[in-house]
Structure formats: C-alpha cells, structure tokens
Amino acid sequence: MEVEIIFKIAAIGLLTAIVGQVLKQAGKDEISTFATLAGLIIVLIMVLNLIGDLFSTLRTIFNL
C-alpha cells in the first residue's frame, strides 16, 4: 500500500475540518454540513477504489 493515499486522506480530512469550522463560525451551518459530507464522500470513493483493487489482486493471485 502506498503511503501517499494515507496523506491524501489526512489532507482531505484536515481541509474538510477547517472549511467546516470556518463556515460554522460564519453562521452557515447547512453549507458546513454539506462540505463535511462532500469530504466524507470523496474519501469513501477513494477507499472503495482501493478495496476494488484489493479484490482484483486477490482474484489474480488465486486465479479465480
């Protein structure tokens, strides 16, 4: 597993947290929720792609 993906996920988490806090301080709670949700969806898509690659690799290893 590449270490870069961990840094990307951490960077998205930090960016999402900062944007969420700034928007909450500005009184935009709904937009803050959507921004946090968007960050979560981006990370979930990244993780799902990694899981798909894992299953593909396992299928290749075991000749399934």
mmCIF file of the N, C-alpha and C atoms, coordinates in Angstrom:
data_MODEL
# 
_entry.id   MODEL 
# 
loop_
_atom_site.group_PDB 
_atom_site.id 
_atom_site.type_symbol 
_atom_site.label_atom_id 
_atom_site.label_alt_id 
_atom_site.label_comp_id 
_atom_site.label_asym_id 
_atom_site.label_entity_id 
_atom_site.label_seq_id 
_atom_site.pdbx_PDB_ins_code 
_atom_site.Cartn_x 
_atom_site.Cartn_y 
_atom_site.Cartn_z 
_atom_site.occupancy 
_atom_site.B_iso_or_equiv 
_atom_site.pdbx_formal_charge 
_atom_site.auth_seq_id 
_atom_site.auth_comp_id 
_atom_site.auth_asym_id 
_atom_site.auth_atom_id 
_atom_site.pdbx_PDB_model_num 
ATOM 1   N N  . MET A 1 1  ? 0.844   -1.184  0.000   1.00 0.00 ? 1  MET A N  1 
ATOM 2   C CA . MET A 1 1  ? 0.000   0.000   0.000   1.00 0.00 ? 1  MET A CA 1 
ATOM 3   C C  . MET A 1 1  ? 0.884   1.239   0.000   1.00 0.00 ? 1  MET A C  1 
ATOM 4   N N  . GLU A 1 2  ? 0.485   2.180   -0.767  1.00 0.00 ? 2  GLU A N  1 
ATOM 5   C CA . GLU A 1 2  ? 1.249   3.406   -0.862  1.00 0.00 ? 2  GLU A CA 1 
ATOM 6   C C  . GLU A 1 2  ? 0.934   4.323   0.313   1.00 0.00 ? 2  GLU A C  1 
ATOM 7   N N  . VAL A 1 3  ? 1.945   5.005   0.772   1.00 0.00 ? 3  VAL A N  1 
ATOM 8   C CA . VAL A 1 3  ? 1.776   5.929   1.889   1.00 0.00 ? 3  VAL A CA 1 
ATOM 9   C C  . VAL A 1 3  ? 1.074   7.207   1.424   1.00 0.00 ? 3  VAL A C  1 
ATOM 10  N N  . GLU A 1 4  ? 1.176   7.488   0.127   1.00 0.00 ? 4  GLU A N  1 
ATOM 11  C CA . GLU A 1 4  ? 0.586   8.721   -0.409  1.00 0.00 ? 4  GLU A CA 1 
ATOM 12  C C  . GLU A 1 4  ? -0.911  8.775   -0.170  1.00 0.00 ? 4  GLU A C  1 
ATOM 13  N N  . ILE A 1 5  ? -1.589  7.645   -0.267  1.00 0.00 ? 5  ILE A N  1 
ATOM 14  C CA . ILE A 1 5  ? -3.043  7.629   -0.105  1.00 0.00 ? 5  ILE A CA 1 
ATOM 15  C C  . ILE A 1 5  ? -3.423  8.014   1.321   1.00 0.00 ? 5  ILE A C  1 
ATOM 16  N N  . ILE A 1 6  ? -2.611  7.621   2.287   1.00 0.00 ? 6  ILE A N  1 
ATOM 17  C CA . ILE A 1 6  ? -2.883  7.989   3.681   1.00 0.00 ? 6  ILE A CA 1 
ATOM 18  C C  . ILE A 1 6  ? -2.756  9.497   3.852   1.00 0.00 ? 6  ILE A C  1 
ATOM 19  N N  . PHE A 1 7  ? -1.736  10.079  3.222   1.00 0.00 ? 7  PHE A N  1 
ATOM 20  C CA . PHE A 1 7  ? -1.557  11.525  3.302   1.00 0.00 ? 7  PHE A CA 1 
ATOM 21  C C  . PHE A 1 7  ? -2.684  12.267  2.593   1.00 0.00 ? 7  PHE A C  1 
ATOM 22  N N  . LYS A 1 8  ? -3.154  11.727  1.477   1.00 0.00 ? 8  LYS A N  1 
ATOM 23  C CA . LYS A 1 8  ? -4.269  12.351  0.769   1.00 0.00 ? 8  LYS A CA 1 
ATOM 24  C C  . LYS A 1 8  ? -5.535  12.341  1.618   1.00 0.00 ? 8  LYS A C  1 
ATOM 25  N N  . ILE A 1 9  ? -5.811  11.205  2.258   1.00 0.00 ? 9  ILE A N  1 
ATOM 26  C CA . ILE A 1 9  ? -6.999  11.104  3.114   1.00 0.00 ? 9  ILE A CA 1 
ATOM 27  C C  . ILE A 1 9  ? -6.881  12.057  4.300   1.00 0.00 ? 9  ILE A C  1 
ATOM 28  N N  . ALA A 1 10 ? -5.696  12.128  4.883   1.00 0.00 ? 10 ALA A N  1 
ATOM 29  C CA . ALA A 1 10 ? -5.488  13.041  6.012   1.00 0.00 ? 10 ALA A CA 1 
ATOM 30  C C  . ALA A 1 10 ? -5.645  14.494  5.572   1.00 0.00 ? 10 ALA A C  1 
ATOM 31  N N  . ALA A 1 11 ? -5.137  14.825  4.399   1.00 0.00 ? 11 ALA A N  1 
ATOM 32  C CA . ALA A 1 11 ? -5.248  16.199  3.896   1.00 0.00 ? 11 ALA A CA 1 
ATOM 33  C C  . ALA A 1 11 ? -6.703  16.565  3.632   1.00 0.00 ? 11 ALA A C  1 
ATOM 34  N N  . ILE A 1 12 ? -7.456  15.635  3.065   1.00 0.00 ? 12 ILE A N  1 
ATOM 35  C CA . ILE A 1 12 ? -8.880  15.903  2.828   1.00 0.00 ? 12 ILE A CA 1 
ATOM 36  C C  . ILE A 1 12 ? -9.608  16.075  4.156   1.00 0.00 ? 12 ILE A C  1 
ATOM 37  N N  . GLY A 1 13 ? -9.269  15.264  5.138   1.00 0.00 ? 13 GLY A N  1 
ATOM 38  C CA . GLY A 1 13 ? -9.886  15.399  6.461   1.00 0.00 ? 13 GLY A CA 1 
ATOM 39  C C  . GLY A 1 13 ? -9.579  16.735  7.108   1.00 0.00 ? 13 GLY A C  1 
ATOM 40  N N  . LEU A 1 14 ? -8.319  17.155  7.047   1.00 0.00 ? 14 LEU A N  1 
ATOM 41  C CA . LEU A 1 14 ? -7.948  18.445  7.628   1.00 0.00 ? 14 LEU A CA 1 
ATOM 42  C C  . LEU A 1 14 ? -8.630  19.605  6.906   1.00 0.00 ? 14 LEU A C  1 
ATOM 43  N N  . LEU A 1 15 ? -8.632  19.545  5.585   1.00 0.00 ? 15 LEU A N  1 
ATOM 44  C CA . LEU A 1 15 ? -9.259  20.600  4.804   1.00 0.00 ? 15 LEU A CA 1 
ATOM 45  C C  . LEU A 1 15 ? -10.756 20.670  5.084   1.00 0.00 ? 15 LEU A C  1 
ATOM 46  N N  . THR A 1 16 ? -11.384 19.519  5.170   1.00 0.00 ? 16 THR A N  1 
ATOM 47  C CA . THR A 1 16 ? -12.818 19.477  5.463   1.00 0.00 ? 16 THR A CA 1 
ATOM 48  C C  . THR A 1 16 ? -13.105 20.037  6.857   1.00 0.00 ? 16 THR A C  1 
ATOM 49  N N  . ALA A 1 17 ? -12.278 19.689  7.818   1.00 0.00 ? 17 ALA A N  1 
ATOM 50  C CA . ALA A 1 17 ? -12.476 20.194  9.179   1.00 0.00 ? 17 ALA A CA 1 
ATOM 51  C C  . ALA A 1 17 ? -12.313 21.714  9.239   1.00 0.00 ? 17 ALA A C  1 
ATOM 52  N N  . ILE A 1 18 ? -11.307 22.223  8.559   1.00 0.00 ? 18 ILE A N  1 
ATOM 53  C CA . ILE A 1 18 ? -11.077 23.674  8.567   1.00 0.00 ? 18 ILE A CA 1 
ATOM 54  C C  . ILE A 1 18 ? -12.229 24.410  7.885   1.00 0.00 ? 18 ILE A C  1 
ATOM 55  N N  . VAL A 1 19 ? -12.627 23.918  6.710   1.00 0.00 ? 19 VAL A N  1 
ATOM 56  C CA . VAL A 1 19 ? -13.737 24.556  5.997   1.00 0.00 ? 19 VAL A CA 1 
ATOM 57  C C  . VAL A 1 19 ? -15.018 24.485  6.828   1.00 0.00 ? 19 VAL A C  1 
ATOM 58  N N  . GLY A 1 20 ? -15.250 23.346  7.461   1.00 0.00 ? 20 GLY A N  1 
ATOM 59  C CA . GLY A 1 20 ? -16.439 23.201  8.296   1.00 0.00 ? 20 GLY A CA 1 
ATOM 60  C C  . GLY A 1 20 ? -16.467 24.185  9.450   1.00 0.00 ? 20 GLY A C  1 
ATOM 61  N N  . GLN A 1 21 ? -15.329 24.365  10.104  1.00 0.00 ? 21 GLN A N  1 
ATOM 62  C CA . GLN A 1 21 ? -15.264 25.299  11.236  1.00 0.00 ? 21 GLN A CA 1 
ATOM 63  C C  . GLN A 1 21 ? -15.432 26.744  10.783  1.00 0.00 ? 21 GLN A C  1 
ATOM 64  N N  . VAL A 1 22 ? -14.820 27.080  9.664   1.00 0.00 ? 22 VAL A N  1 
ATOM 65  C CA . VAL A 1 22 ? -14.946 28.447  9.154   1.00 0.00 ? 22 VAL A CA 1 
ATOM 66  C C  . VAL A 1 22 ? -16.405 28.739  8.797   1.00 0.00 ? 22 VAL A C  1 
ATOM 67  N N  . LEU A 1 23 ? -17.040 27.791  8.142   1.00 0.00 ? 23 LEU A N  1 
ATOM 68  C CA . LEU A 1 23 ? -18.436 28.007  7.757   1.00 0.00 ? 23 LEU A CA 1 
ATOM 69  C C  . LEU A 1 23 ? -19.360 28.064  8.972   1.00 0.00 ? 23 LEU A C  1 
ATOM 70  N N  . LYS A 1 24 ? -19.078 27.259  9.989   1.00 0.00 ? 24 LYS A N  1 
ATOM 71  C CA . LYS A 1 24 ? -19.902 27.323  11.205  1.00 0.00 ? 24 LYS A CA 1 
ATOM 72  C C  . LYS A 1 24 ? -19.745 28.668  11.912  1.00 0.00 ? 24 LYS A C  1 
ATOM 73  N N  . GLN A 1 25 ? -18.521 29.185  11.934  1.00 0.00 ? 25 GLN A N  1 
ATOM 74  C CA . GLN A 1 25 ? -18.284 30.479  12.565  1.00 0.00 ? 25 GLN A CA 1 
ATOM 75  C C  . GLN A 1 25 ? -18.973 31.601  11.788  1.00 0.00 ? 25 GLN A C  1 
ATOM 76  N N  . ALA A 1 26 ? -19.134 31.400  10.483  1.00 0.00 ? 26 ALA A N  1 
ATOM 77  C CA . ALA A 1 26 ? -19.796 32.398  9.660   1.00 0.00 ? 26 ALA A CA 1 
ATOM 78  C C  . ALA A 1 26 ? -21.315 32.260  9.702   1.00 0.00 ? 26 ALA A C  1 
ATOM 79  N N  . GLY A 1 27 ? -21.806 31.253  10.427  1.00 0.00 ? 27 GLY A N  1 
ATOM 80  C CA . GLY A 1 27 ? -23.243 31.074  10.546  1.00 0.00 ? 27 GLY A CA 1 
ATOM 81  C C  . GLY A 1 27 ? -23.856 30.286  9.405   1.00 0.00 ? 27 GLY A C  1 
ATOM 82  N N  . LYS A 1 28 ? -23.061 29.605  8.654   1.00 0.00 ? 28 LYS A N  1 
ATOM 83  C CA . LYS A 1 28 ? -23.539 28.810  7.521   1.00 0.00 ? 28 LYS A CA 1 
ATOM 84  C C  . LYS A 1 28 ? -23.497 27.324  7.887   1.00 0.00 ? 28 LYS A C  1 
ATOM 85  N N  . ASP A 1 29 ? -24.316 26.939  8.849   1.00 0.00 ? 29 ASP A N  1 
ATOM 86  C CA . ASP A 1 29 ? -24.286 25.567  9.346   1.00 0.00 ? 29 ASP A CA 1 
ATOM 87  C C  . ASP A 1 29 ? -24.707 24.546  8.285   1.00 0.00 ? 29 ASP A C  1 
ATOM 88  N N  . GLU A 1 30 ? -25.671 24.885  7.455   1.00 0.00 ? 30 GLU A N  1 
ATOM 89  C CA . GLU A 1 30 ? -26.133 23.942  6.431   1.00 0.00 ? 30 GLU A CA 1 
ATOM 90  C C  . GLU A 1 30 ? -25.037 23.676  5.405   1.00 0.00 ? 30 GLU A C  1 
ATOM 91  N N  . ILE A 1 31 ? -24.371 24.748  4.980   1.00 0.00 ? 31 ILE A N  1 
ATOM 92  C CA . ILE A 1 31 ? -23.300 24.591  3.993   1.00 0.00 ? 31 ILE A CA 1 
ATOM 93  C C  . ILE A 1 31 ? -22.123 23.844  4.612   1.00 0.00 ? 31 ILE A C  1 
ATOM 94  N N  . SER A 1 32 ? -21.881 24.069  5.889   1.00 0.00 ? 32 SER A N  1 
ATOM 95  C CA . SER A 1 32 ? -20.823 23.355  6.591   1.00 0.00 ? 32 SER A CA 1 
ATOM 96  C C  . SER A 1 32 ? -21.100 21.860  6.605   1.00 0.00 ? 32 SER A C  1 
ATOM 97  N N  . THR A 1 33 ? -22.345 21.503  6.829   1.00 0.00 ? 33 THR A N  1 
ATOM 98  C CA . THR A 1 33 ? -22.725 20.094  6.823   1.00 0.00 ? 33 THR A CA 1 
ATOM 99  C C  . THR A 1 33 ? -22.516 19.484  5.442   1.00 0.00 ? 33 THR A C  1 
ATOM 100 N N  . PHE A 1 34 ? -22.891 20.213  4.400   1.00 0.00 ? 34 PHE A N  1 
ATOM 101 C CA . PHE A 1 34 ? -22.707 19.711  3.042   1.00 0.00 ? 34 PHE A CA 1 
ATOM 102 C C  . PHE A 1 34 ? -21.224 19.583  2.691   1.00 0.00 ? 34 PHE A C  1 
ATOM 103 N N  . ALA A 1 35 ? -20.408 20.517  3.143   1.00 0.00 ? 35 ALA A N  1 
ATOM 104 C CA . ALA A 1 35 ? -18.973 20.444  2.872   1.00 0.00 ? 35 ALA A CA 1 
ATOM 105 C C  . ALA A 1 35 ? -18.351 19.235  3.564   1.00 0.00 ? 35 ALA A C  1 
ATOM 106 N N  . THR A 1 36 ? -18.764 18.992  4.799   1.00 0.00 ? 36 THR A N  1 
ATOM 107 C CA . THR A 1 36 ? -18.270 17.831  5.526   1.00 0.00 ? 36 THR A CA 1 
ATOM 108 C C  . THR A 1 36 ? -18.720 16.542  4.856   1.00 0.00 ? 36 THR A C  1 
ATOM 109 N N  . LEU A 1 37 ? -19.956 16.517  4.414   1.00 0.00 ? 37 LEU A N  1 
ATOM 110 C CA . LEU A 1 37 ? -20.475 15.347  3.718   1.00 0.00 ? 37 LEU A CA 1 
ATOM 111 C C  . LEU A 1 37 ? -19.739 15.117  2.406   1.00 0.00 ? 37 LEU A C  1 
ATOM 112 N N  . ALA A 1 38 ? -19.425 16.169  1.691   1.00 0.00 ? 38 ALA A N  1 
ATOM 113 C CA . ALA A 1 38 ? -18.685 16.049  0.435   1.00 0.00 ? 38 ALA A CA 1 
ATOM 114 C C  . ALA A 1 38 ? -17.287 15.470  0.683   1.00 0.00 ? 38 ALA A C  1 
ATOM 115 N N  . GLY A 1 39 ? -16.630 15.922  1.729   1.00 0.00 ? 39 GLY A N  1 
ATOM 116 C CA . GLY A 1 39 ? -15.316 15.373  2.077   1.00 0.00 ? 39 GLY A CA 1 
ATOM 117 C C  . GLY A 1 39 ? -15.392 13.908  2.424   1.00 0.00 ? 39 GLY A C  1 
ATOM 118 N N  . LEU A 1 40 ? -16.431 13.532  3.152   1.00 0.00 ? 40 LEU A N  1 
ATOM 119 C CA . LEU A 1 40 ? -16.620 12.125  3.514   1.00 0.00 ? 40 LEU A CA 1 
ATOM 120 C C  . LEU A 1 40 ? -16.854 11.271  2.278   1.00 0.00 ? 40 LEU A C  1 
ATOM 121 N N  . ILE A 1 41 ? -17.650 11.759  1.353   1.00 0.00 ? 41 ILE A N  1 
ATOM 122 C CA . ILE A 1 41 ? -17.941 11.002  0.131   1.00 0.00 ? 41 ILE A CA 1 
ATOM 123 C C  . ILE A 1 41 ? -16.677 10.841  -0.710  1.00 0.00 ? 41 ILE A C  1 
ATOM 124 N N  . ILE A 1 42 ? -15.866 11.875  -0.792  1.00 0.00 ? 42 ILE A N  1 
ATOM 125 C CA . ILE A 1 42 ? -14.620 11.780  -1.558  1.00 0.00 ? 42 ILE A CA 1 
ATOM 126 C C  . ILE A 1 42 ? -13.706 10.712  -0.971  1.00 0.00 ? 42 ILE A C  1 
ATOM 127 N N  . VAL A 1 43 ? -13.582 10.706  0.348   1.00 0.00 ? 43 VAL A N  1 
ATOM 128 C CA . VAL A 1 43 ? -12.724 9.714   0.999   1.00 0.00 ? 43 VAL A CA 1 
ATOM 129 C C  . VAL A 1 43 ? -13.305 8.310   0.829   1.00 0.00 ? 43 VAL A C  1 
ATOM 130 N N  . LEU A 1 44 ? -14.610 8.169   0.934   1.00 0.00 ? 44 LEU A N  1 
ATOM 131 C CA . LEU A 1 44 ? -15.222 6.856   0.756   1.00 0.00 ? 44 LEU A CA 1 
ATOM 132 C C  . LEU A 1 44 ? -15.005 6.328   -0.655  1.00 0.00 ? 44 LEU A C  1 
ATOM 133 N N  . ILE A 1 45 ? -15.084 7.180   -1.657  1.00 0.00 ? 45 ILE A N  1 
ATOM 134 C CA . ILE A 1 45 ? -14.826 6.754   -3.030  1.00 0.00 ? 45 ILE A CA 1 
ATOM 135 C C  . ILE A 1 45 ? -13.377 6.304   -3.182  1.00 0.00 ? 45 ILE A C  1 
ATOM 136 N N  . MET A 1 46 ? -12.453 7.029   -2.560  1.00 0.00 ? 46 MET A N  1 
ATOM 137 C CA . MET A 1 46 ? -11.047 6.623   -2.618  1.00 0.00 ? 46 MET A CA 1 
ATOM 138 C C  . MET A 1 46 ? -10.849 5.255   -1.977  1.00 0.00 ? 46 MET A C  1 
ATOM 139 N N  . VAL A 1 47 ? -11.473 5.043   -0.821  1.00 0.00 ? 47 VAL A N  1 
ATOM 140 C CA . VAL A 1 47 ? -11.332 3.764   -0.119  1.00 0.00 ? 47 VAL A CA 1 
ATOM 141 C C  . VAL A 1 47 ? -11.995 2.641   -0.909  1.00 0.00 ? 47 VAL A C  1 
ATOM 142 N N  . LEU A 1 48 ? -13.140 2.898   -1.515  1.00 0.00 ? 48 LEU A N  1 
ATOM 143 C CA . LEU A 1 48 ? -13.805 1.872   -2.314  1.00 0.00 ? 48 LEU A CA 1 
ATOM 144 C C  . LEU A 1 48 ? -12.960 1.474   -3.521  1.00 0.00 ? 48 LEU A C  1 
ATOM 145 N N  . ASN A 1 49 ? -12.289 2.434   -4.131  1.00 0.00 ? 49 ASN A N  1 
ATOM 146 C CA . ASN A 1 49 ? -11.386 2.102   -5.231  1.00 0.00 ? 49 ASN A CA 1 
ATOM 147 C C  . ASN A 1 49 ? -10.238 1.219   -4.750  1.00 0.00 ? 49 ASN A C  1 
ATOM 148 N N  . LEU A 1 50 ? -9.710  1.502   -3.579  1.00 0.00 ? 50 LEU A N  1 
ATOM 149 C CA . LEU A 1 50 ? -8.636  0.677   -3.027  1.00 0.00 ? 50 LEU A CA 1 
ATOM 150 C C  . LEU A 1 50 ? -9.127  -0.735  -2.717  1.00 0.00 ? 50 LEU A C  1 
ATOM 151 N N  . ILE A 1 51 ? -10.341 -0.854  -2.190  1.00 0.00 ? 51 ILE A N  1 
ATOM 152 C CA . ILE A 1 51 ? -10.895 -2.174  -1.896  1.00 0.00 ? 51 ILE A CA 1 
ATOM 153 C C  . ILE A 1 51 ? -11.134 -2.952  -3.189  1.00 0.00 ? 51 ILE A C  1 
ATOM 154 N N  . GLY A 1 52 ? -11.593 -2.261  -4.220  1.00 0.00 ? 52 GLY A N  1 
ATOM 155 C CA . GLY A 1 52 ? -11.769 -2.902  -5.521  1.00 0.00 ? 52 GLY A CA 1 
ATOM 156 C C  . GLY A 1 52 ? -10.446 -3.417  -6.076  1.00 0.00 ? 52 GLY A C  1 
ATOM 157 N N  . ASP A 1 53 ? -9.394  -2.621  -5.934  1.00 0.00 ? 53 ASP A N  1 
ATOM 158 C CA . ASP A 1 53 ? -8.069  -3.061  -6.369  1.00 0.00 ? 53 ASP A CA 1 
ATOM 159 C C  . ASP A 1 53 ? -7.596  -4.266  -5.566  1.00 0.00 ? 53 ASP A C  1 
ATOM 160 N N  . LEU A 1 54 ? -7.893  -4.267  -4.268  1.00 0.00 ? 54 LEU A N  1 
ATOM 161 C CA . LEU A 1 54 ? -7.516  -5.391  -3.419  1.00 0.00 ? 54 LEU A CA 1 
ATOM 162 C C  . LEU A 1 54 ? -8.196  -6.672  -3.878  1.00 0.00 ? 54 LEU A C  1 
ATOM 163 N N  . PHE A 1 55 ? -9.497  -6.620  -4.136  1.00 0.00 ? 55 PHE A N  1 
ATOM 164 C CA . PHE A 1 55 ? -10.212 -7.809  -4.588  1.00 0.00 ? 55 PHE A CA 1 
ATOM 165 C C  . PHE A 1 55 ? -9.715  -8.256  -5.960  1.00 0.00 ? 55 PHE A C  1 
ATOM 166 N N  . SER A 1 56 ? -9.386  -7.315  -6.813  1.00 0.00 ? 56 SER A N  1 
ATOM 167 C CA . SER A 1 56 ? -8.849  -7.667  -8.126  1.00 0.00 ? 56 SER A CA 1 
ATOM 168 C C  . SER A 1 56 ? -7.509  -8.381  -7.986  1.00 0.00 ? 56 SER A C  1 
ATOM 169 N N  . THR A 1 57 ? -6.675  -7.884  -7.098  1.00 0.00 ? 57 THR A N  1 
ATOM 170 C CA . THR A 1 57 ? -5.382  -8.515  -6.862  1.00 0.00 ? 57 THR A CA 1 
ATOM 171 C C  . THR A 1 57 ? -5.550  -9.914  -6.264  1.00 0.00 ? 57 THR A C  1 
ATOM 172 N N  . LEU A 1 58 ? -6.453  -10.054 -5.307  1.00 0.00 ? 58 LEU A N  1 
ATOM 173 C CA . LEU A 1 58 ? -6.703  -11.372 -4.721  1.00 0.00 ? 58 LEU A CA 1 
ATOM 174 C C  . LEU A 1 58 ? -7.236  -12.348 -5.756  1.00 0.00 ? 58 LEU A C  1 
ATOM 175 N N  . ARG A 1 59 ? -8.109  -11.861 -6.628  1.00 0.00 ? 59 ARG A N  1 
ATOM 176 C CA . ARG A 1 59 ? -8.647  -12.713 -7.679  1.00 0.00 ? 59 ARG A CA 1 
ATOM 177 C C  . ARG A 1 59 ? -7.533  -13.171 -8.622  1.00 0.00 ? 59 ARG A C  1 
ATOM 178 N N  . THR A 1 60 ? -6.604  -12.285 -8.914  1.00 0.00 ? 60 THR A N  1 
ATOM 179 C CA . THR A 1 60 ? -5.481  -12.638 -9.780  1.00 0.00 ? 60 THR A CA 1 
ATOM 180 C C  . THR A 1 60 ? -4.544  -13.626 -9.097  1.00 0.00 ? 60 THR A C  1 
ATOM 181 N N  . ILE A 1 61 ? -4.300  -13.415 -7.814  1.00 0.00 ? 61 ILE A N  1 
ATOM 182 C CA . ILE A 1 61 ? -3.376  -14.304 -7.071  1.00 0.00 ? 61 ILE A CA 1 
ATOM 183 C C  . ILE A 1 61 ? -3.942  -15.719 -7.003  1.00 0.00 ? 61 ILE A C  1 
ATOM 184 N N  . PHE A 1 62 ? -5.213  -15.856 -6.702  1.00 0.00 ? 62 PHE A N  1 
ATOM 185 C CA . PHE A 1 62 ? -5.804  -17.169 -6.522  1.00 0.00 ? 62 PHE A CA 1 
ATOM 186 C C  . PHE A 1 62 ? -6.439  -17.729 -7.794  1.00 0.00 ? 62 PHE A C  1 
ATOM 187 N N  . ASN A 1 63 ? -6.260  -17.035 -8.913  1.00 0.00 ? 63 ASN A N  1 
ATOM 188 C CA . ASN A 1 63 ? -6.790  -17.487 -10.207 1.00 0.00 ? 63 ASN A CA 1 
ATOM 189 C C  . ASN A 1 63 ? -8.287  -17.800 -10.162 1.00 0.00 ? 63 ASN A C  1 
ATOM 190 N N  . LEU A 1 64 ? -9.057  -16.873 -9.635  1.00 0.00 ? 64 LEU A N  1 
ATOM 191 C CA . LEU A 1 64 ? -10.499 -17.065 -9.557  1.00 0.00 ? 64 LEU A CA 1 
ATOM 192 C C  . LEU A 1 64 ? -11.199 -16.405 -10.721 1.00 0.00 ? 64 LEU A C  1 
# 
